């Protein structure tokens, strides 16, 4: 996979963040108030429309030791598409059951990506509206889209040896909008930016090199936060705050529309839905249908992979506690002390078996254990659901069996 394709995979996750939430049904309260992050609302919306602000902007830094850099900008967003169902007499109905599928009225989304080559320039963005009809058994499916207009403005200015690039995107819908649904349909939804540099590199604003720290502190963001998106010539401007070099986990089999998701938990929740609940989710949206179908067809090995994996953990790690070697299989007595955590205190004095010695990204050492007297210890060990303690909270007892 190319670096741009990998960055676009993360950008796709941003694009659909919050698009449709578990239990993925139109009737769920959480799915009646949409849409997600990065919504650029119509600027002339009345207070009754509850519209989002109309613009976003970011500032980033470019280093180019040889020649002036060039930047390609990808503006990505969703256009709301209202799906209305009509019966054979062309009267609106809440649902239709053509053939083996069932549909309900719903607001879908159409993806758009506008590619620009900016350098201190202004661009008009025009996305046409439209209406499509699909004849099905028992009636029609009618899909309507409102036209969208936006303005993209880029400016560049030097900051010491660096170049500061400012990108602003604004919804320019001219009409007054009074209703919430109308405002959503005239908004750019999930709007974000993907920038690719040529003859230059982007500077991390989260962890800038010492010579760029002051310039990074002078950058200002408005509803859009830039992070390095793989190599230093790619930048993602997202409506949510991410770390540099974000990536989709290799263990994740597909979208669940929640960037803070725990795939295993959501997948298991979907699998426990009733047949009626799954049918309604499938009727709500094709993307929901794909989620339900994928969860229903997972093999045991797929579920095991969802639980995660140790990253860069040594295969045979150990440490010394009070001069005694402690490694996988060692028995220890728990002496929790470093945190005011009620759950840890409950385990004080109990004997546990060490399952792993691991380090976090800050090089702090943690010992993973399961309780010897817990009847579910083997199950916790199989799933990898461990308790974690610092080495100073453990009293070595000897080797386990």
N, C-alpha and C positions, 0 to 999 in steps of 0.2 A: 504494500500500500504506500503510495506517495505521501510526502509530508503534508501536502495540501489536502489530499483525500482524508488523512487522519484528522487534520484540523477541522475539516468539514463535518466529520462524524461527530465531533464534540459540538460543533455549531448546530448540527441537527438536533442534538439533545437539548440545547438551549432553545432552539426554535419551538420545540414542542413541550417545554417545561410547563407543567400545569394544564396542558391542553385538555386532558380528560383524566379525572382522578378515580381511584378505587372507590366504589365497586363498579366503575365504568358504565353506569346506567344513567340515562337522561333523567330519571325520576329522583335520583339521589340529590339531596339538598346542596351538597358541595358542588354539583355539576349544573346547578341552575343559575349560578352567578359566575359568569365568565367575562373576561379572558385572563390570560396569564401575565407574566412579567413582560416588560418591554413594549407596552401598548402606547402608541402615539395617537392620541385622540384628536378629534376635530377642534380647531382653535376657537370656533364661534359657538361651541356647545353651551347651552343654557345650564344653570345649576341643576335643574331637574334631570339632566342627562347623565350626571355622575361620571363625566368623561375623564379619562386620564390626561395628564399634561401633553401638549402637542409635539414636544421636541426632546431630543437627547443630544449630547455632545461628549467628545472625548479629546484629550490631549495626550500625545505620545512623543517619544524622543527617538530620533534616528541618528545613527553614526555612519559616516561615509568618508573613509580616509582617502579615497582615490578620486571620485567624481560625484557630482550631485546625484542623489538617489532618485529612482522612479518608484511610484507606488501604484498598485492596482487595488481598487477598493470594491468589495462585494457587499452590497446592502441586501440583507435577507430578512424577509418578514412573511407573515400569513395574511391573506385576504379572507374575510369571513364570507362564507357562502351559505345562505339560508336554504335549507331543504324542506320544501312543503309537499305534503301528500294530498292528492285529490282523488275522489272516488270516480266512478264511471260517469257520473253526472257533473263532474268537475267541481264538486263541493269539497272544501277543506275537511280532512279527516285526521285524527291523531295518529293512526297507524294503517298500514297496508300489509297484506301477506301474499305477495306475488310468488308463485311457485313454492319452493322449499324454504324461502327466507321470509323474515318479518322486518319491517322498517317502521321507525317512528319519526315524526317531525323533529328536526335537529339542525343546529348550525354547524356545518362542516368548515373546512379551511382549505384554501388553495395556496400552495407555496409559490413564492417569487424570489428570484435572485437577480439583482440589477448590478451589472459589472461596469465600473467606471475607472478611468485612468486620470485621477485628479492631480493637479498641482496648482494651488492657489486659483481655484475655479469654482463656478456655481453650475449646478445641473438640476434640471427639472425632471421629475419622475412622474410618469403618467401610466396608470394601470387601468385599463378599460373595465367597465362593468359588463354585465351580460345576463342572459336568461337561457337556460337549457331545459328541454322537456324530454322525459324518457317515458315511453308508453310501456306499462306493465299490466299483468293480469289484474283486473279489478280497478284500474285507474291510471294515474300519472304521477311521476316524480318530477317536481319542478324545482330547479335550482337557480337562485338569483344572487347576483353579486353587484354591489354598488361600486362605481368608479372611485379610484383613489388618486390623489395628487400629493406630491411631496417635493421638498427642496433640499438638495445636498450641497453644503458649502464647505470648502476646504481652504485653509490658509496655512502658510509656512513662514516661520521666522527663526533666525538664529538664536541660540542660547549658548554662548561660549563656543566650544568646538562642536556642539550638537545642533541639530535642527529640530524645532518643535513643530509638530503637525497637529492642527486642530481640525476636527471633522464634526460638523453639525448636521443633523437630519431633522426636518420639521414637516409635520403634516400641514398642508396648505388648503385643506377642504374649505371652500368659501361659504358654504351654506350654513345657516343656523340650524342646529340640531337640538331637539327638545327631549327626545326619549332615549332611555338607556340602550335598548336594542339597536336603535338607529345609530347611536354614537359608536357602538361596537362595530357595526357594519361599515362605518366610514373611518375606521382606524387602521393603522398599520400594527399588526399584532405580532408579539414576539420579536420585535425589530432588534437587530444586532448587526455588527460590522465584522468583516474578515478582511484584513489588510495583508498584502504580499509586497515586499520590498525587493527592488532590484538595484544592485550596486550600493547596497547599504544594509544595515542591520538595526533592528529595534533594540532599545535599551529597556531592561526590566525596571519597572517602576516599583515593584514590590521589594526587590533586592538589587538596587542599582550599584554599579561599581563605585568606589570612593570618589572618583573624579566627576561622576554624574549625579551624586546624591542631591546636591543643591538644586540642579536643574529639574530633577525628578520631583522634588518638593514643591516646585513652582507650577507643576502641571495640575490642572483642574478638571474634574470629571462631573458630568451631570447625567445621572441615570444610566451611565454606560462606563464600565470599568475595563481598561485594557490589560491583557495578560499575554505573555509569550505563548504562542500556540504550537509548540514543537520547536523547530529550528528558529534561530534569532531573526530570520527574515519573514516570519509569519506572526501576526498579532490578531487576537480575538478581542473585540470590544463587546462585552456581554452585559445584559441588564441585571445580572446577578454577579456577586463577587466570587471569583475563582482564584486558585493559585496559578502561578506560571506553569506551563506545560500540562494542562489538564488532559486527561485521556479517558476513554471509555474502557472499563474493566474487561479484560479478555474473558472473564467468567460469565459476563452478562449476555444472555442469549437474545436480548431484544429490548425495545423500549417499554417502559412502564409509566412514562410521562411524569416522573418525579425524580429530580436530580439528587435529592437526599434519600433516595429509595434504598431499602435493603431488599435486593432482588428475591432472596430466599423467602423472606416473610411475606412479601406481596404475592409471590407465586403460590405459596401455600394457602394464602387467604383466597386467592382466585379459585384454587382447586376445591376449596370447601364450600363455594357458592352452590346454591341449589340449581337444578336444571332450569327452573323458571327465571332465576336471576341471571344465569348465563345467557339465556335466550334474549332477555331484555338488553343485556350488554351488547350482544351481537347485533341486535336491531338498532342500537343507538348510533354506532359508527363503525366503519370498516376497520379502523385501527383498533377499536375495542374488540371486534371480532377476531382480529389477528392475535391479540393478547390472550383471549380466552382459549382459542384453538391451540396456541403454542403451549400454554400451561397444561391443557388437557393431554397433550401428546408428549410431555417430557418423560424421558426414561429415568430409572433410578440413578444412573451415572450422571445425568444432567443435573438432577437435584443435588447430588453430592458436590459437584463442581460449583454450584451456586453458593455453597457455604463459605467460599473464599480459599485463600492459600497463604502460606507463609512466604514472604518476599525476602530473598537474600538471607534466609536464616541458615546458619551452619548446621550441617547434618548431625554432628555429634558435639553440641555445645555443652559446656559445664562451667562451674565457678566454684570458688572456695568460700565457705561460710564458717567462720570461727575455725579455720584451718581444716575443715572437713570438705572433701569434694562432693558437690551436689550436681546431679545430672538427671536425665530422663530415667525414671524408675526409683529415684531416691525417695525415702520417706522423711517428712518434715512435720514439725508441730507449728501451727500458725500462731503468730504473736503480732496481730495487726496493731500498728502504732502511728503510721505517718499521716493518716487521713481520718477525719471525723465522719466516717462512713458507717452507718448503722449496720448495714449488711456485713461488712467486714468484722465488726465487733461480735456479731452473732457467731462467727466461726472461731473466735479466740479459744485456744487450747486444743482444737481438734487436729487430728492427724490427717495429712494429705499426701498424695503421691504426685511427684513432679512429672509433668508430661513434656515440658520444653523449657529451655532458657533462651530468651529472645531479647533483642535490642530494638528500641524505637528509633525514629528518625533523628532524635536528639542524642542518640547513643546512651540512653538510660537503659539499664538492665532490668528485666521483669522476669519473674518465674511463674509459669503457668502450672496450675495444679488442679486435681480433682480430689474430693473428700473420700477417704477410704471407707467411711461408714455410710456414704450416700448410696442407697440402693440403685440409683440411676447413674452411678459413676461411669459404668461402661458405656452407657448411652451418651453421656456428656462427652466422654473421650472420643467416641465414634463421630459425633457431630462437630467436635472441636470447640465445645462451649466450656471454657475453662474459667477458673478464678485466677486473678493475677495479683501477685504480691511482690514487694521489693525484697531483695536479699536480706536486708536487716530485719525483716518481719518474720523470718523463718528460723527455726531451731532444728538443725540436722539430727535425725534419729538413726540413720543407717540405710542400707539398700533394701528396696522392695523386691518383690518376686514377680 
